[in-house]
Amino acid sequence: MLNAHFNFVKKKSALVYSVITANLAVWLDAVASVFIGGASVVEDVSTNSNNAVLYTGNSLLFTANTNFVSITSTGSSDSTWTFAFSIVPTSTTGNIIAFYNSVANTIFYLTFSSNQLAVVSGSQVKVFGTINASQLSRVIVTVSGTTANCYVNGSQLGSTQTFTIPINMDGVDITIGGSLFEFSNFQIWNTIVSTNDITYDYQNPNNIITDRAASSVALSNLKGYWICGEAAESIIYDYSGNQENGTLNGPTWASSKSKIRQFALSNFSNAQNRLIYSNDFTQSTWTKTANVQVVPNSTNGPFGGTNTASLLKINSSSGTASDFYIKQLTNGNFTGGSNVTVSLHVKKKDYTYFSFYNTEFSQAFILANFNLDNGTTDNSSHSTITALDNGWYRITYTAPQLLNAELFILPSGTENPTTSGLGTYIYGAQGIPGTEPGDYTTVNATRLLNSVYVFPSVSDTSKTLFGDPLRLRNGALNFNGTGYAIIPNDASLQFESSPFTIQFWVKPYTLSANDRLVCKGTSGNGEWMITVGSDDSSLKVIARDSTGGNLNSQNKFSSLTLNEWQMITVVIDTPNNDIIFYKNVETVITKSGSNWSGNFNNTQPLTIATNSAFSTDKFLDGLLASPKVYIGELTYAQIVTNYNAEIANYS
C-alpha cells in the first residue's frame, strides 16, 4: 500500500487531496525548468534525481557557404548595439552575419578569421578568440562607438577590440550565412546590455533580457528578434514587432535540439489553419462572383465579445444557385492523399440552406448542403453541423487530396436566389490536415506552407504574430509532433519483477497510430511502451519482460479524447500477468494473458513523446503533464486521490 503524501494540495468540495508520493521513482514538474549543462531540464520532484532533458528546440541549418537568409532592415544611426545569437559551427571559416548599407557596401560583419571568432569593419579585422566547433555557443557581441566586446556562454571571450571608424547601422540590410553552422535565437538591441543581462540571457534561453527584473534594458530597445524556430517555413519571423522578416535561400530546418529555446516550455500556435485571411472575406484571396457581396461587421460573431461576422449577400438575383459563391484557392497548402477538414461558422439570415463543395477532392464536386433551420446535413459521410449559441452553426467537410482546390461557399445552397440583398452570415473559415476540424484560429496574414510554430510577438504575448490565440501549456510540456524529453536510465527505474505504475495527464491535439506517450525502450526484452493504437485513438500498452514474455493490449483500452485533458494510469501488474488501464477515474480495463517470469530492468532511457527508437513520425502532438512512475501498484483509491489533487490544474 502506498500511503505517504506530498505537500501539493488542491481543494475540492471542502476536502484536501495530496498526490501520493510513496515509492515514486520519478515525478516531473514542468511548471518551471532549470539550466543544467547548458540545457533546459525539467526537474524530478521525487526523492530521486531523474531529471528530463528536453529536445524540443528548432534551428536553421546552413550546409553550404551559399546558404543565406536575407533581412531587409531600416536600421538606425544609434552608436550602441548588442547582437546575440546561438550557433553550432561545423566549419570555422567564412561569415556568420553581414550588415550592408543601401548600396551593398559592407559596413561590418561577424565572421570566422583563422578559425577564430572575429568582427570586421572596413579593412580592420578584430579577433576575439576560439569557440568550440560542433558545440552550441551563445554569442553576444556589444558595440559602442569604436569599441566591441564578445561574450560566449555568459563569459567574455578575448579582450575589448577598438576600431578606427565607429560602426553605423543606419539603413543596413542583414545577411545570415557564408559558413556551415546551426543558427537560432538572433536578437538585435540598440543598447549595451550589462554582464548580468548576458549571464541571464545564457541561462534562460526561453526568455529575453527584459524578463530579468533588475535589467535596465527596455523592450523598445529590441530592434530585431528572430527565434528561427518556425520549422516548416521559407521565412523567419521578426518577433520584435518591427516586421523585418527574413527570407530563406538554402538553409533547412533542424529539430529536436536540447540547448536552445525549448518549445515544450513555450506557449505557441500550431498554425493549423491553412486558409489565408480566414475571417476577412473582403480580401482578394477570396474570389467572389459578381452576383455576391461580402459586408463585414454585419452582426455579432459566434463567440461573443467584440468579434463580428460578415454577411454574404446576393448582389444580383440573376442566375442559378451555382452562380453565387465566394472561393479560395488553397495554393498547395496541403499534402496530397491525406485527409483535410474545412469548416465555417454560419448563421441564417434569409436562406434555409447553405452549401460548400470542392473541385479537387478525390470525390470531385461532392456537395454538402446544410439546413440552418434544423441543423442537419445531406452528406453525413463527409460533413457535420454543430449547433452553437445564438443561432450559429459550425459546419465541416472532410475528404482527401486537397491540393490546389477551390473551396466554394454558397450563401443560398440549393435555393435559387430571387431577391438582391438577401444572404447568410459567415464567420471564420478554416482548413487543416486530418479528419478533425480543430479549434478555430484566425489567420490575419499570409501564412506559408506547413507553418508549424508561430510564436507571440514580445509586444503582445497573448497572441501570435497572426493574431491567433496561443496554445497555452498551463504548466505542461507542450509537444508539437517533432520534440521529446529523455530521462537517462537509473537504478531507481529498474523494476525487477515487481509491479509498477505509470501515470500522467495528456491533452492530445492530433492522434495517429503509434504516437508515443511514455516509454522505456521499444518492444525489446525488459521494455515497455504506452502509445496510440492502430485505430488512431485508443491507448495501447506493450510490455515484454526480460525472458520475452509479452503482453500487447492492441486497441483494447479506451480512446483518448482530442483537445481535452484526461488522466491516464497504467499498472504493469507482474504478479498477476495483467495490464490494468484507467482513464480518469471512470474507466477501468484489464488486459490479461501474459506469462511474465523475468524482470523489467532494461537499460533504455525513460522517454516522453517518443521511444528510444526516436521514429520521427511518431512523436506526440499535444500537452503532457505531471508524469509519474511508481514502484508498486497504485490502488483505485490512490488513483482517485491523485486525480482529485490535480484536476484543478487541468480543468
N, C-alpha and C positions, 0 to 999 in steps of 0.2 A: 504494500500500500504506500502510495506517495502522499505525504501529508504536510510537508513544510510549505511555507508561504513566503512570497516576496512582497516588499512594500510598494507594490504597484497596484493601486486600488482604484476602482470606479464604483460609483453609487448607482443602484438601480432598485426602485421600489423600496427604498429605505434600507436595503441590505448592502453590505460592503463585501465585495468579492476581491480575492487576490489570486494572481497567477501562481499555479503550483510550481515550486522550484526544486523539490526533492528529486535527486537523480537526473538533473538537467545536464546533458552533455554539451549543449550549445543553445544559446538564445540570442539572436541578433536584434539589436536595437538600431533601426535605420533612421531614427529621428535626426541624428547628427552623425558626423564622421570625424575621424582623427587622421592626422597626416603622419604615416609611418613609412620610413624607407622611400620617401619620395612619391608615395601613392596614397590615395584616399582609401581608408579602411573603415569598414563598419564593425564596431566592437561587439564582442561576445560579452553579454552581461550575466552569464552564468559564472560559476566559480572557476571555470577554465579560461583559456585564452585562445579560443577558436575563432579568431577574427577573420572576417571575409574581405578579400581584396576584390575591388570592383574592376571589371573590364568592360566599361560601357562608354568609353570616350571615342570620338571620331577625329580624324585629322586628314589633311591634304598630303598626298604622296607625289613627290616630284621624282620621276625616274629617269629623266633626261635633262641635259642642260638647256634644251629648247623648251621645256615646260615652263609656263609662266602664268601668273594671274595679273591682270591689269585693272587698276583702280584709278578712275578719273576723279581728282580731288581739287577742291578750290584752294586748300591750304590757307596760310595766313603769314603775316610778317612777324609773328612773335619770335623772340630771341631765345626762349627756353622751351625745351621739348623733352619728353620721355617716350621711348619706344620700347615696348615689351612684346615678347613672343616666345613660344615654346618650339623647340626644334630638336630633331634627332638626325644629325648629319650622317650620311653614309659615304660622303665624299667631303674633303676639306679643301677643295679648290672651287673657285667660282663665286658668283654673287649670291646673296641671300635676298636683300631688299634694296632696290634702287629708287631714288627720288629724282624726278626730272622736272625741268621748267617747261613752259608752254612751247618752246621751240626745240624740245627734245635734247637740251643740253643737260648733262648730269650735274646736279647740284652736289649730292653726296650719296654714298651707298654703304650698306653694311655688307661685308664680304669676308671671304677667307683669303688670307695672304700668307704664303709659305706655311700652309696648314694651321694658321692661327687666325683667331677672330680679330677683325680689324674694321676701322672706319676710314673711308676715303673721301676727301673733299678736294675737288680740283685735282691737282697733281700730288697732293700730300696723302701719304698712306700712314695711318697711325694704328699700330698693332697693340692689342690688349693682352692676348695670351691664348693658350690652347684650351679647347673644350673637347670633351670625350666623344669620339666617333661612336656611332651606334648606340648611344645612350641619350636619354632625354635631358635637355638642359633648358631651364627657364632663363632667358636672356633679357636683361634690361639695360638699355643704353640711354644715358641722360646727356643732354647737350645744353650748355648755357653760353651763348655768345661764341667764343673761340675755344672753349674747353669741353671735353667729353669724358665720361666715365662709363665703365662697363661692369655689370654685376651678373654673376651666373649662380643660379640656385641660392640666391639670397646673400652671397658674399662677393666682394669686389674682386674683379679679375684685372690684374696688372695695375698700372698707375694712371693718374689723370693725364690725358693727352691734350695738346694745345695746337690749334690751327692758326694760320695767319689771317684768314678771312672768316668772319662769322658765317655760320650756316643759316640760310634763309629759306623758309618753307613756303614762301608766298607763291601761289599759283602752280604748285607742283602736281605731277601725276606720280603714281606709285606702281612699281612692278615688283612682284614677288617671284623669284626664280633665278636660274642661272647656275644652280648646283644640284646635287642629289640629296634630298632630305625629306623628312616628315615635318609638317608645319601646322601650328594651330594657335588659337587664342592671341591674336595680334591686336595690340592696343596702342593708340597714339594719344598722348596728353600734352597740352600746351603749357606745361609747368614742370618743374623739377620735383619729383617725389622724394620723400625722405628715406633714409635707410630702414626705418621702422616700417614704412609702407612697402618697401622692397621685400623685407622679410615676410610681411603679411601676405603679399602677392604670391610668393613662392609656396607658402604653407597652406594657402587657401585657394586652390585652383578653381573652385566653384564660385568664388566671389571676386569682386573687383575692389580696388583700393579704397573707394569711398565707403565701402561697407565697414571699414575699420573706424570705430567711434572716435578715436583720437587723431585721425588723419585731418590735415588742413586742406587736402585736395577736394575740390568741388566737382560735382557731376558735370557742370558746364565746361570743365577743363578737358573732358573726354571728347576728342575730336574724331576719333575713329575706333571702332570696336568690331573686329571680325573674328567670331568664335571658330569659324572654319569647321563646323560640325553638321552641316545640312545633310551630308552623306549620300545624297542622290540628286544633287542639283548641278547645273553648269554655272552656278553663281555662288558667291559667298556674300551674305548679307551684312550690312553695316548696322550694328545694334546701338550705335551712339545716338541715333535719331537724325543724323546728317544725311542719310540715304546715299552714301557713297559706296555702292555695292561693287564687288569685284567680279570680273568675268574670267572663267577658267579657259585656258588654252593648253590642254595637255595633261594637267595633273589629274590624278584619280583619287578615290577615297579609300582610306584605311580605317577599319573599325576595330572594336574590341580592344581599345587601348586603356592601360591602367593608371597612367601617371599624369593625365591631363584632366580637363574638366569632365566630371562624371555625370552623364545624363541620367543615371539612375537616381541621383540626388538632386535632380532639377525638375521644375515644372515646365512642361513644354506642350506644344501641339503636334499631333501626328500628321497634320496637314493631309487628312484623308480626302477632303473634298477636292475633286479634280475639275469641277466646273468653274470657269472663270467668271468673276463678278456675279457670284451666286445669288445675291439678293438685290442687285441693281440691274433690273431688266431693261433699263433705258440705254445701257452700254451697247456699243456696236458689236460686241461679241455675241449678243443675242440678235439674230436676224429676224426681222418682222416683215410679214406681208403688208401690202398697202391697205389691207382690209382690217387690220387691228392696230391698236394703240395701247401703250403702257402709260398709266397715270400713277406716278409714285405718291406715297403718303396719302392714300385714299381711305384707309381705315386702320384700326388698331391691329397689330400683329398678333400671332397666336400665343405669345409668351408673356403678355402683359408689359408693364413698364413703359418705356418710351419707344419701343420698336414699332414701326408702322409697316403696313403692307401696301402692295400696288394693286391697281385694278387693270386687268387685261380685258379691254373692252372692244366691242365691234366698232370699227371706224366707217365701214361701208357694208351695207347689207346685201350687196350683190355677190353671188357665188354660192357654192355648196360648203358644207362644214369643213372639208379638207382645204379650203382656201383661206382659212382663218387660223393662223398659228404664229408662234414665235419659236425659234430653234437655236441650238448652239452646236457647232461642230466640236467634237471632243478632242481633236488635234492629236490623236495618237497617245493620249494620256493614260491608256490602259493597256494591259498585256493581252495579246490575242489568245483566245482559247480559254481564258479564265472568266469566272462569273463576275458580273458587275451589277450593282444595285443603284438605280437612280430614284430619287424621291423629291417630293414637292409638298408644300403646305398649301391647301386650297380651302376656300370658303365660298358658299353660294351667295351670289347677289341676285342674279336673274335666271341663270340656267341650272336645270337639274343635273345635267351630265357634264363631265369634264373628262378629257382624254389626253393620253400621250402615247407615242409609239416611237419606233426607231428604225432606221433604214439599214443598219449593219449588224444587228444581232444575227446569230446563225439562223434563228427563226425570223427571217426578214419580214418587216412590216406587221409583226404581231401588234395588235392594237388592244389597249386596256381602256375600257370605259368605266368611269367611276360615278356612282349615283350619290349625289350630295344631299338627297332627301333622306335616304335610308341607310347610307354608309355601306354600300355594297360595291363589288367589282364583278364584271362579267368574265374575268380571266384570273381565277383564283390560283391557277398553277404557276403564274408568273408575277402576280401583283397582290398587294394588300392595301387595305384602307383602315386607318386607325382614327377613332374619334378623339379630338382634343377639346379644350374648353371653348365656349362662345361660338359654336358652330364651325370651328375649324376641323379639318381632317389632314392627316399626313398620308399621302398616297405613295406607294413604292412599286417599282417594276424591276425584275431581275431576269437576266439572260446572259449567255456568254458572248465573247468576241466583240466587245465594244471597242473598236479601234478608231476609225475616223468617222464615227457615226454622227447622224444628225438627230438630236433629241427634239422631237416635236411636242409642243404644248398647245392643246386646242381648248379655247375658252368655252366652247359650246358643245363639245363632244359630238354626239350623233344628231344633235338638233341643228337644222339649217337656220342660221341667223336670219331674222326678218326685220330687226329694228336696230338702227345705229344707236350707240350709247350704252347698250346692254353689255354685260360681261360677268366675269368671275374674279374674285380676289385671289391673289397668289403671293407666296412668301417663301423664300429660302429653298432654292434648288440645290440638290447635292448628288454627286456621282462618286461612288467609292468602290474599290475592288471587293469582291466577296458577295455573299448572299444575305448579309445583314445591312440595314440602312445606316446603322451607327448614329451616334449623337450628332445633331446638325451643327456645323461650323460655317461661319460666313467667310467667303474669300473676297476681300476688298481690293485685291491687286492681282496682277498676272502671276500665277504660280507655275513653276516649271515642272517638267515631267518627273513623276515619282518623288516629289518633295517629301521628306521624312521628318526633318526637325525644323521647326520654326520657333525660335526662342523669343521671349519677350524683349522688347526694347527696354533699356535701362531707364528710360524716361516714363514708361508706363508698364509696370511689372504685373498688371492684371490681365494683359492681353498680349498676343503675339504681334509681330510686325504687320500681319494681315488683318488684325482686329479680331482674330479668333479667341474664344475663351481658352484658358490653359488647361492642360491635363494635369490636375493637381495631385501630387504624390501623397499628401496627408501623412507624412512620416513613414511611408512605404518605400520600397525600391521600385523605381519607375523604369521598367524594361520595355524596349521598343521592338524587339524581334531580332536584334543583332548583338546585344551585350549580355553579360552574365556576371556571376560572382563565384569566387573559389575560396573554400576553406581548406587549407592544407590538411593532409591526413594527420591524425594524432591518436595516441593510445586511448584517449577518452572517447574516441569514435569507433573503437573496436568492441563489438557486442558479444563476442564469444557465441555461446548457444542460447543466451538469454533473450527474452522478448524485448523489443524496443518500439518506441512510438515517435512518429513524425507528425508535427502539427504546424499549420501556417494559415494565414489569411491570403486570399487571392481575389483579384478583380480583373478577369481577362477582357481584353478589348477585341481580340480575334482568337480563334481556336482552329487548329488543324492537327491531323493525326501525328502523333509522336512529338508534339511540342513538349519540351521538358519543363518540369516544375522544380522538384527537389530530388537529387540523385546522389548515389555514391557508387561510381563506376558506371557500367552499362548493363550487360547481361552475362558477364563472366562469373566464374565461381566466387562466391562470397560477396556478390554485388547486388545492388537493388536500385530501382528507378521508380519514381512517380511521374507519370507522363499522361498524355492525352490519347484516348483510344482511337481505333481506326475509323470510328464513326464521326470523328472531328468534334466530339463534345464530351463523351464520358471520360471519367478519370480511370486510368489504368495503372496497376501496380505489378511490377515484376520483381521477384525475389528469388535468388539462386544461392544456396549455401555452398560451402567450400567443397562439398563432395559432388556438387552438380545437381542436388535436389532442387527442383524448380517449381514455382507456382506463378502463373500469369493470370491476372484477373480478366484479361481481354477487355470487353466492353460491359462487364457485369455491373460496375459501380455507377452511381448516379451521374448525370450530366452536369457539367459546370454551366453556370448562367452567365452570359455575356453582360458586361457593364454593371455587374452587381458584386458586392462583397460577399464572400462566403468563407467560413472557417472549415478547413479540411483536416481531418485527423485520420492517420493510417497506423494501425498496430500490426507489426510483424510478430505474430503470436507463435513463436517457435515451438514451445512445448506441445501445442495442440495442432500444429501444422496448418494454421489459418492466417489469412489476412483479413483484418476487420477494418471496415471503412465507415467513417462518419462524415456527413455533410451538415455543418452547423450542429444542431443537437436533435434534429428531427429524423434524419435518415441513418439507419444502421444496416449494413450489408456485410455478410461474411462470405469469403471465398475459401473453400476447403479443397483438399486433395493432394497436398504436398507430402513429402516424406523427408523432412529436413533431419539429417543426422550429423551434420557438420556445424560450422560456425559462420559468422558474418564479420570476419576480421580482414577484409580486403584493405589494401594499402592505397586505394584511389582517393583523391580529394573528395570532399563533400561539395557538390556544385548546386547552384541555384540558377534556374532559367536555361540550363544546358546539362549535358552529362559529360563524362570525361572524354568522349569522342569528339566533342565540340562540332557537331554537324551544323553547318551554318544556316540551314533552312529549318532548324528545329528549336530555335530559341523562343522563349516566351514573349508575347506581346501583351503586356498588362502590368498591373501592380501586384507585388507580393510583399507581405508584411509579417513581421514577428515570427519568423521561422524558428522552431524549437525542435530539438531531438532529445528524447528521454531514454535512459536505460531502464527498461521495465515497461509494463503495460499500464497506461492510464485507465482508470475505471470510468464508467459513464458519468458518475457523479463528479469526478475531477474534470472531465471534459466540459461538463456544464459549468463548472466553476470558472475555468479558463475563458469560456465563451462569454459569460456574464462580466468577467473582469475587463474584457477588451472590446465588447460590442459597441460601446460608445465611441470608440476611435474610428469605427468603420461603418457607421450608420449613414 
